[in-house]
Amino acid sequence: MSDRRIARKFRRRKPQRFSLISSTEEPLGPKKKRRSSSTEATEDKKTRGESASIQLFPPELLYYIISFLPVRDLVALGQTCRYFYEVCDSEGVWQRICRRLSPRLRDENSGGSRPWKRSAILNYTKGLYFQMFSGRRHFVSKTVAPLLSHGYRKFLPTKDHIFILDYNGTLFFLKNALVSSTMGHIQWRRACRYMVLCRSAKDFATDPRNDTVYRKYLYVLATREQPPSPALGRSEGSGPAPSSRLCDCVEVYLQSSGQRVFKMTFHFSMKFRQIVLVGQETERSLLLLTEEGKIYSLVVNETQLDQPRSYTVQLALRKVSKCLPHISVRHMHSNQSSAVYLTGEGTVYFEVHSPGVYRDLFGTLHAFDPLDQQMPLALSLPAKVLSCALGYNHLGLVDEFGRIFMQGNNRYGQLGTGDKIDRGEPAQVHYLKWPLDLWCGLNHTLVLSQSGDFSKDLMGCGCGAGGRLPGWPKGSASFVRLQIKVPPCARRICSTRECLYMLSSHDIEEAPAYRELPASKAAVAPGDSEALAARTCEEYLSQLHKCPTLEGRMAKMKEAVGSMPLMTFQKDFFWEALDMIQRAAELREAPPSS
């Protein structure tokens, strides 16, 4: 028999079975007895009956395990059942999470009915985002987050840097710097370094003009410990030494370096809570709002602040508090030549110092007195006003029902009424309600809104030059959705000539701002809403017939879609479809290349 045939014969043979002793599948040792199926079923039932439930865990162990979850997962777990809601909502869990997010947060700095939960959510949702208008790539970036900050309460961009105030009264100085990128290149980054400017700050302000070039100084309203004067100690004789007192003061810093150049201290009986600026550099008026709702003012010359000398300024009661002593002002807004006072009852008082701005806001100079520019003017609105925003020559108001009213110059469509007709009285924007924030600029307006699925949208109208309305370079006379990614917890918005800023922060202590509009106060009856919508569509259709070009018709159609009460994804669909149709028409009309 040949070798090939012998090899083929061995290949055809079946492999031999090895004994259990030499097998590697089971370990050496006695063979285990095979259990019957009935025995296995009985033991499985017993095992299932004796299995440990998560509800049998000690609360301390369960809190310790859950505290390692991210905040988003913790909230989702609390929505599964009542038991997990009680566990995830306990202060012990939120205390561990707060210590993990902010290890340097002290116990006495937490406030509210749920201090640990509030602190944890404030520090989890805090963030400052911005998008540059110039450059090829337009995307949202995030600034550096100071480790010592306790949430974000207010921010203000200046010429070169950004200032942020947290809930503990610490004012942070976010600086631009040259840093190395991942590719090894040196690049200029915005707000990538931070330092603590001062503590115990209540409020801060700078030049009210929209152009950050004029924002040279930063005015900080703070509380400082004032040592007792020697004269007071001598007058008391041999009595106990007088203790130091807390006094409010205004400190002036250079925005470029953070150096303090000026300080003014007030009497310990004067307690303020807000500061705003009015006027130009040579005659800057500081408006100070007291805890009782009274307004005081003083005048300084910014061109002399950096000179090493001291002088006394006169603090006087503002005329709005003199003429109307019974009202209590809740908030103030200002620009270069006007100021708005919002009272606790929801009344709005205007103070205009320029005849040109007065004509833009009210359409006439009938009641303007150049010799008495501090005389307050009351605005008539049908409901209580909760917030307002003041631009250069236009104004935005939001009442208790979430309705938006616009007034003033409408040359670029910054009022969002669908036309470019000025309004001397507050005009309601019917298709936009319940804003989270309203901001008025030089000649455009921004609104931060929230849709039904709790997603945030940024709406804008007015002039779109320079990229100030992303996605709408030619502007719009109606509020349109801007092409920008809004953070899920965005709360405040602000725009400069260079970029757009969005402050992210969520405070669980804030109550819902708006309430439902009663049927008796509705401007349109429920049966007439369809007729009003039909008339609006007819007006837009007539305007479409008057547009001679395809580009004009597309722009007018986008405005019509933006004014319709549609969902956000529906508006996005129609806007994208209109852009596709316009691009296809432009390619069809383009001359063929030779």
Legacy VTK file of the C-alpha trace (Angstrom):
# vtk DataFile Version 3.0
C-alpha trace
ASCII
DATASET POLYDATA
POINTS 594 float
0.000 0.000 0.000
1.428 3.360 -0.971
2.025 6.237 1.413
-0.760 8.344 -0.171
-3.337 5.628 0.351
-2.296 5.141 4.008
-2.570 8.882 4.703
-6.002 9.030 3.057
-7.150 6.089 5.199
-6.099 7.808 8.444
-7.914 10.985 7.419
-11.181 9.128 6.964
-11.079 7.680 10.458
-13.219 9.363 13.169
-11.348 11.152 15.969
-10.975 9.152 19.127
-12.888 10.133 22.239
-10.663 11.054 25.134
-11.482 10.164 28.680
-12.677 12.706 31.210
-9.355 12.537 33.031
-7.370 13.751 30.017
-10.005 16.201 28.794
-9.332 19.918 29.212
-13.019 20.919 29.169
-13.651 19.907 32.782
-11.310 20.173 35.749
-9.776 17.250 37.518
-11.755 15.811 40.393
-14.851 13.823 41.123
-17.604 13.901 38.594
-20.608 16.069 39.587
-23.997 14.446 39.843
-26.479 15.542 37.228
-29.589 17.101 38.732
-33.001 16.258 37.461
-35.157 18.832 35.744
-37.670 18.925 38.629
-34.924 19.714 41.146
-33.597 22.551 38.940
-37.058 24.070 38.591
-37.631 23.995 42.360
-34.286 25.671 43.081
-34.854 28.313 40.397
-38.176 29.265 41.985
-36.521 29.441 45.390
-33.718 31.605 43.981
-36.163 33.971 42.331
-38.103 34.271 45.536
-34.985 35.070 47.544
-33.528 37.600 45.003
-32.596 40.957 46.579
-34.663 43.980 45.490
-33.139 47.437 45.128
-35.740 48.699 47.576
-34.108 46.540 50.281
-30.841 48.483 49.988
-30.061 50.869 52.845
-30.887 54.475 51.899
-27.280 55.578 52.468
-25.986 52.940 50.032
-28.621 53.794 47.442
-27.844 57.520 47.727
-24.152 56.779 47.320
-24.706 54.706 44.164
-27.100 57.148 42.518
-24.922 60.171 43.296
-22.385 58.998 40.696
-24.918 59.349 37.884
-24.790 62.402 35.617
-27.431 65.019 36.323
-29.273 64.269 33.082
-29.479 60.532 33.906
-30.495 61.289 37.489
-33.444 63.379 36.321
-34.452 60.662 33.830
-34.281 57.999 36.553
-36.498 60.076 38.816
-39.210 60.108 36.144
-39.560 56.306 36.028
-41.584 55.693 39.205
-42.604 57.292 42.478
-39.984 55.467 44.532
-37.081 56.624 42.366
-38.535 60.124 42.250
-38.362 60.343 46.050
-34.847 58.887 46.077
-33.491 61.100 43.277
-35.143 64.210 44.710
-33.612 63.875 48.181
-31.195 66.531 49.379
-28.616 63.876 50.293
-28.178 62.850 46.660
-28.016 66.450 45.454
-25.511 67.320 48.171
-23.133 64.618 46.910
-23.622 65.749 43.306
-23.047 69.380 44.259
-19.828 68.481 46.070
-18.706 66.550 42.996
-19.499 69.394 40.577
-18.245 72.227 42.812
-15.879 70.899 45.490
-15.025 74.421 46.689
-18.613 75.515 47.285
-19.217 76.319 50.947
-22.362 75.393 52.833
-23.302 78.928 53.767
-23.338 80.032 50.124
-26.313 77.830 49.237
-29.754 79.397 49.443
-33.404 78.701 48.753
-35.791 76.002 49.929
-33.748 73.319 48.144
-30.185 74.663 48.498
-28.221 71.597 47.352
-30.440 70.790 44.388
-30.457 74.432 43.313
-26.675 74.690 43.614
-26.067 71.462 41.695
-28.342 72.437 38.805
-26.938 75.972 38.679
-23.393 74.670 38.340
-24.363 71.880 35.946
-26.183 74.172 33.499
-23.858 77.198 33.673
-22.083 78.199 30.495
-21.421 81.152 28.208
-21.585 80.477 24.459
-20.762 82.762 21.547
-20.712 82.736 17.748
-18.503 85.028 15.707
-20.036 86.925 12.795
-16.815 87.191 10.777
-14.734 84.373 9.316
-15.544 81.416 7.125
-16.690 78.966 9.769
-19.662 80.010 11.876
-20.190 77.734 14.859
-21.046 78.093 18.533
-18.099 78.045 20.955
-17.997 77.941 24.742
-15.914 80.160 26.976
-13.838 78.968 29.883
-15.878 78.114 32.999
-14.385 79.454 36.261
-14.103 76.707 38.859
-14.978 79.080 41.704
-18.178 80.381 40.114
-21.572 79.487 41.566
-23.796 79.595 38.498
-24.065 82.572 36.130
-26.389 85.477 36.938
-25.293 88.248 34.584
-22.669 88.844 31.900
-21.437 91.831 29.945
-19.018 91.919 26.979
-16.650 94.879 26.660
-14.138 95.959 24.054
-11.614 93.191 24.724
-13.000 90.881 27.409
-16.121 89.492 29.127
-17.278 89.953 32.722
-19.531 87.437 34.519
-21.295 87.776 37.880
-22.285 84.612 39.768
-24.904 84.024 42.475
-22.359 84.453 45.279
-21.515 88.001 44.202
-18.133 87.124 42.671
-17.259 89.043 39.512
-15.040 87.137 37.068
-12.823 88.608 34.385
-12.689 86.402 31.231
-9.728 87.422 29.092
-8.729 86.791 25.497
-5.297 85.245 25.021
-2.935 83.554 22.594
-2.990 79.773 23.083
-1.541 76.809 21.224
-3.964 74.690 19.228
-3.969 70.912 18.844
-1.963 71.239 15.623
0.776 73.192 17.395
-0.171 76.594 15.959
-0.567 79.755 18.030
-4.053 81.204 17.734
-6.063 83.974 19.348
-8.940 82.632 21.431
-11.775 84.565 23.018
-12.457 84.266 26.777
-10.045 81.393 27.397
-8.448 82.707 30.631
-10.152 83.949 33.772
-9.414 85.717 37.027
-11.441 87.017 39.980
-11.959 90.770 39.642
-13.755 91.416 42.957
-16.110 89.853 45.488
-19.320 90.935 47.242
-20.554 92.574 44.038
-24.248 93.373 43.611
-24.346 94.659 40.039
-22.106 96.141 37.361
-22.525 98.277 34.253
-20.568 99.913 31.454
-21.152 102.282 28.542
-24.746 101.606 27.387
-23.984 101.983 23.690
-24.121 98.820 21.587
-20.640 99.343 20.184
-18.133 97.799 22.598
-15.415 100.223 21.457
-16.823 102.808 23.872
-16.796 100.423 26.851
-13.538 101.495 28.456
-14.502 101.429 32.147
-16.486 98.978 34.249
-18.603 100.310 37.141
-19.140 97.767 39.932
-21.696 98.206 42.719
-20.315 96.284 45.704
-20.441 96.041 49.495
-17.260 96.777 51.438
-16.371 96.784 55.116
-15.673 100.329 56.212
-13.412 100.799 59.267
-14.662 103.208 61.955
-13.446 106.769 61.700
-11.095 108.128 64.421
-13.459 111.038 65.119
-16.234 108.626 66.037
-13.980 106.821 68.490
-12.907 110.085 70.220
-16.498 111.277 70.570
-17.521 108.109 72.406
-14.791 108.602 75.025
-13.862 105.537 77.020
-16.705 103.393 75.670
-16.198 100.215 73.620
-14.434 100.568 70.302
-16.888 101.012 67.418
-17.115 98.070 65.043
-16.700 98.333 61.299
-19.796 98.736 59.132
-20.785 97.449 55.717
-21.173 100.259 53.199
-22.137 100.197 49.539
-19.647 101.650 47.087
-19.034 102.009 43.356
-15.642 100.861 42.090
-14.425 101.739 38.606
-12.113 99.320 36.784
-10.277 99.476 33.495
-11.774 96.816 31.245
-8.475 96.214 29.474
-6.426 95.250 32.543
-8.898 94.950 35.429
-7.103 97.671 37.415
-9.191 99.731 39.813
-8.863 103.455 39.085
-11.636 105.050 41.143
-13.840 104.332 44.167
-16.727 106.182 45.779
-18.248 105.073 49.103
-21.759 105.920 50.298
-23.237 106.272 53.769
-24.012 103.007 55.511
-27.735 103.864 55.549
-27.857 103.882 51.717
-28.370 100.370 50.316
-28.460 99.927 46.536
-29.222 96.942 44.308
-28.754 98.099 40.685
-26.611 100.515 38.694
-26.989 101.774 35.099
-25.219 104.484 33.089
-26.625 107.288 30.931
-24.875 109.927 28.830
-21.465 110.364 27.259
-17.964 110.140 28.730
-17.591 113.791 29.754
-20.944 113.863 31.567
-21.664 110.320 32.648
-24.733 109.919 34.875
-24.823 106.994 37.285
-28.346 105.886 38.205
-28.520 103.919 41.466
-31.635 102.008 42.558
-32.117 101.571 46.309
-33.663 98.623 48.109
-36.797 100.711 48.712
-37.260 101.422 44.988
-35.926 105.009 44.914
-33.501 106.256 42.253
-30.474 108.435 42.991
-28.047 109.848 40.452
-24.598 111.407 40.321
-22.443 112.750 37.492
-18.781 111.912 36.840
-16.300 112.741 34.101
-14.710 109.570 32.755
-11.839 111.454 31.146
-10.567 112.397 34.633
-10.992 109.061 36.405
-7.428 107.900 35.760
-5.940 111.054 37.311
-4.561 110.560 40.869
-6.822 112.931 42.765
-9.921 112.772 44.951
-13.068 114.859 44.774
-16.594 114.813 46.151
-19.609 113.984 43.999
-23.168 114.967 44.825
-25.759 112.204 45.161
-29.219 113.559 44.322
-32.677 112.043 44.145
-33.863 111.511 40.568
-36.899 113.431 39.397
-38.972 110.294 38.831
-38.697 109.559 42.566
-39.371 113.212 43.455
-42.477 113.640 41.324
-43.831 110.145 41.995
-42.827 109.334 45.587
-45.523 106.673 45.936
-44.107 104.352 43.248
-41.406 101.744 43.822
-39.097 101.118 40.871
-38.228 97.448 40.377
-35.779 97.590 37.466
-33.975 100.091 35.229
-32.803 100.019 31.609
-30.768 102.676 29.825
-28.926 103.651 26.674
-26.889 106.691 25.732
-29.756 109.193 25.752
-32.751 107.592 27.493
-33.792 105.461 30.462
-36.741 103.199 31.260
-38.077 102.580 34.775
-40.196 99.506 35.479
-42.227 99.643 38.696
-43.397 96.820 40.911
-46.983 97.294 39.703
-45.896 96.780 36.080
-46.000 100.427 34.988
-43.360 101.783 32.599
-41.928 105.311 32.779
-39.722 106.793 30.078
-36.998 109.420 30.346
-35.626 110.781 27.032
-32.753 113.280 26.783
-32.424 113.669 22.994
-35.014 115.218 20.631
-34.051 112.846 17.820
-34.574 109.746 19.945
-37.816 111.214 21.287
-39.134 111.679 17.741
-38.163 108.107 16.811
-39.872 106.650 19.872
-43.067 108.716 19.962
-43.303 110.095 16.409
-43.584 113.717 17.577
-41.880 116.402 19.678
-45.118 117.662 21.179
-44.349 116.880 24.839
-40.549 117.107 24.697
-39.034 119.771 26.942
-35.281 120.336 26.359
-35.039 122.237 29.666
-36.574 119.416 31.710
-35.267 116.178 30.235
-35.726 114.157 33.431
-39.509 114.457 33.399
-40.887 110.854 33.386
-43.384 109.854 30.706
-45.792 106.973 31.358
-46.439 104.363 28.670
-49.989 103.049 28.369
-50.299 99.271 28.143
-53.355 97.067 28.736
-51.595 94.733 31.201
-48.786 94.556 33.735
-45.300 94.711 32.188
-42.784 92.140 33.437
-39.680 92.945 31.385
-38.441 95.314 28.733
-35.480 95.874 26.424
-34.181 99.232 25.226
-32.341 99.798 21.959
-30.977 102.994 20.465
-34.308 104.237 19.092
-36.770 101.387 19.664
-38.233 99.599 22.662
-39.550 96.108 23.421
-41.997 95.227 26.211
-43.320 91.891 27.528
-46.475 91.815 29.655
-47.688 89.280 32.220
-49.456 87.213 29.543
-46.286 86.777 27.467
-47.323 89.212 24.747
-44.594 91.235 23.013
-45.091 94.930 22.247
-42.685 96.991 20.136
-42.403 100.765 19.762
-40.127 103.238 17.999
-38.180 103.506 14.775
-38.829 100.735 12.232
-36.596 101.754 9.348
-34.927 98.331 9.088
-37.900 96.291 10.315
-36.485 95.975 13.838
-39.971 96.037 15.374
-40.888 92.706 13.754
-44.340 93.890 12.646
-43.907 92.691 9.040
-43.501 96.209 7.635
-41.188 99.205 7.998
-43.635 101.697 9.464
-42.648 103.498 12.673
-44.784 103.026 15.761
-45.378 105.913 18.177
-47.273 103.622 20.560
-46.689 100.011 21.655
-47.715 97.625 18.855
-48.243 93.935 19.579
-46.377 91.218 17.676
-49.210 88.687 17.418
-47.322 85.656 16.108
-44.679 85.552 18.871
-45.412 84.962 22.566
-43.880 83.850 25.862
-40.242 84.826 25.239
-37.484 83.730 27.572
-35.475 86.869 26.846
-35.834 89.971 24.682
-32.906 92.069 23.482
-32.929 95.283 21.407
-29.812 96.491 19.604
-28.899 99.364 17.330
-31.252 98.414 14.476
-32.228 94.795 15.117
-34.054 92.764 17.768
-33.482 89.255 19.152
-35.948 87.011 21.002
-35.092 83.784 22.822
-38.147 81.510 22.644
-39.037 77.979 23.688
-41.127 75.560 21.628
-43.540 72.897 22.825
-40.830 70.227 23.018
-38.756 72.500 25.343
-36.160 73.200 22.638
-34.814 76.751 22.413
-34.951 78.923 19.284
-33.393 82.298 18.585
-35.610 84.624 16.560
-34.472 87.886 15.030
-35.640 90.779 12.862
-34.269 94.028 11.500
-30.966 94.747 9.790
-28.901 91.669 8.910
-25.727 93.404 7.723
-22.448 92.134 9.127
-23.899 88.731 9.966
-25.876 89.970 12.982
-28.834 87.802 11.847
-27.208 84.427 11.003
-28.859 82.951 7.921
-30.583 86.217 6.953
-27.898 88.559 5.529
-30.496 90.912 4.026
-32.503 91.180 7.216
-36.211 90.688 7.765
-39.167 92.828 8.809
-40.660 89.859 10.694
-39.157 87.646 13.366
-37.454 84.681 11.683
-35.583 81.727 13.138
-31.825 82.327 13.044
-29.463 79.596 11.905
-27.649 79.095 15.174
-27.525 76.215 17.649
-29.022 77.362 20.945
-27.940 75.613 24.189
-30.770 73.700 25.910
-30.586 75.850 29.073
-30.051 79.244 27.405
-31.412 82.098 29.494
-29.921 85.445 28.366
-28.827 86.766 24.973
-26.684 89.709 23.915
-25.157 90.814 20.623
-22.248 93.056 19.700
-20.714 94.055 16.403
-18.383 91.039 16.446
-20.381 88.129 17.868
-23.535 86.843 19.516
-23.536 85.694 23.159
-25.861 83.251 24.947
-25.818 82.711 28.718
-26.870 79.263 29.940
-28.178 78.824 33.482
-31.240 77.259 35.140
-32.562 78.292 38.536
-35.225 76.035 40.066
-36.292 78.815 42.453
-37.656 80.952 39.611
-41.425 80.747 39.318
-43.186 80.697 35.924
-43.223 84.252 34.633
-46.390 84.282 32.531
-50.009 83.312 33.015
-52.794 82.479 30.612
-54.648 85.311 28.924
-58.318 85.415 29.993
-60.879 85.213 27.225
-62.319 88.579 28.276
-58.982 90.327 27.653
-58.210 88.620 24.358
-57.930 91.094 21.520
-59.498 88.618 19.087
-62.438 86.381 19.908
-61.933 82.639 19.367
-64.404 82.649 16.475
-62.614 85.536 14.736
-59.121 83.999 14.820
-59.655 82.167 11.532
-60.918 85.330 9.863
-57.877 87.259 11.095
-55.524 84.540 9.801
-57.312 84.579 6.442
-56.921 88.362 6.160
-53.224 88.067 7.007
-52.736 85.484 4.254
-54.575 87.725 1.784
-52.287 90.642 2.669
-49.189 88.525 2.131
-50.602 87.258 -1.160
-51.187 90.798 -2.397
-47.627 91.710 -1.415
-46.343 88.685 -3.337
-48.119 89.903 -6.484
-46.412 93.286 -6.145
-42.897 91.789 -5.933
-41.339 91.984 -9.428
-38.434 89.573 -8.853
-38.197 85.956 -7.758
-35.799 86.887 -4.965
-38.281 89.362 -3.526
-41.108 86.843 -3.668
-38.991 84.240 -1.887
-38.090 86.700 0.865
-41.733 87.699 1.310
-42.778 84.041 1.397
-40.220 83.337 4.140
-41.652 86.214 6.153
-45.144 84.772 5.734
-43.987 81.356 6.931
-42.293 82.949 9.936
-45.488 84.768 10.940
-47.674 81.645 10.774
-48.401 79.711 14.006
-46.479 76.616 12.932
-44.221 74.274 14.832
-40.487 74.848 14.668
-39.758 71.817 12.504
-42.550 72.832 10.111
-41.080 76.305 9.660
-37.635 74.795 9.115
-39.077 72.489 6.449
-40.754 75.307 4.517
-37.715 77.599 4.755
-35.378 74.864 3.512
-37.766 73.994 0.682
-37.952 77.644 -0.388
-34.150 77.873 -0.388
-33.934 74.777 -2.596
-36.473 76.222 -5.041
-34.612 79.529 -5.177
-31.244 77.853 -5.795
-32.724 75.691 -8.560
-34.271 78.751 -10.233
-30.981 80.660 -10.062
-29.109 77.759 -11.665
-31.719 77.533 -14.433
-31.521 81.255 -15.186
-27.714 81.367 -15.118
-26.143 81.824 -18.611
-24.357 78.743 -19.971
-20.592 78.823 -19.678
-18.684 79.005 -22.947
LINES 1 595
594 0 1 2 3 4 5 6 7 8 9 10 11 12 13 14 15 16 17 18 19 20 21 22 23 24 25 26 27 28 29 30 31 32 33 34 35 36 37 38 39 40 41 42 43 44 45 46 47 48 49 50 51 52 53 54 55 56 57 58 59 60 61 62 63 64 65 66 67 68 69 70 71 72 73 74 75 76 77 78 79 80 81 82 83 84 85 86 87 88 89 90 91 92 93 94 95 96 97 98 99 100 101 102 103 104 105 106 107 108 109 110 111 112 113 114 115 116 117 118 119 120 121 122 123 124 125 126 127 128 129 130 131 132 133 134 135 136 137 138 139 140 141 142 143 144 145 146 147 148 149 150 151 152 153 154 155 156 157 158 159 160 161 162 163 164 165 166 167 168 169 170 171 172 173 174 175 176 177 178 179 180 181 182 183 184 185 186 187 188 189 190 191 192 193 194 195 196 197 198 199 200 201 202 203 204 205 206 207 208 209 210 211 212 213 214 215 216 217 218 219 220 221 222 223 224 225 226 227 228 229 230 231 232 233 234 235 236 237 238 239 240 241 242 243 244 245 246 247 248 249 250 251 252 253 254 255 256 257 258 259 260 261 262 263 264 265 266 267 268 269 270 271 272 273 274 275 276 277 278 279 280 281 282 283 284 285 286 287 288 289 290 291 292 293 294 295 296 297 298 299 300 301 302 303 304 305 306 307 308 309 310 311 312 313 314 315 316 317 318 319 320 321 322 323 324 325 326 327 328 329 330 331 332 333 334 335 336 337 338 339 340 341 342 343 344 345 346 347 348 349 350 351 352 353 354 355 356 357 358 359 360 361 362 363 364 365 366 367 368 369 370 371 372 373 374 375 376 377 378 379 380 381 382 383 384 385 386 387 388 389 390 391 392 393 394 395 396 397 398 399 400 401 402 403 404 405 406 407 408 409 410 411 412 413 414 415 416 417 418 419 420 421 422 423 424 425 426 427 428 429 430 431 432 433 434 435 436 437 438 439 440 441 442 443 444 445 446 447 448 449 450 451 452 453 454 455 456 457 458 459 460 461 462 463 464 465 466 467 468 469 470 471 472 473 474 475 476 477 478 479 480 481 482 483 484 485 486 487 488 489 490 491 492 493 494 495 496 497 498 499 500 501 502 503 504 505 506 507 508 509 510 511 512 513 514 515 516 517 518 519 520 521 522 523 524 525 526 527 528 529 530 531 532 533 534 535 536 537 538 539 540 541 542 543 544 545 546 547 548 549 550 551 552 553 554 555 556 557 558 559 560 561 562 563 564 565 566 567 568 569 570 571 572 573 574 575 576 577 578 579 580 581 582 583 584 585 586 587 588 589 590 591 592 593
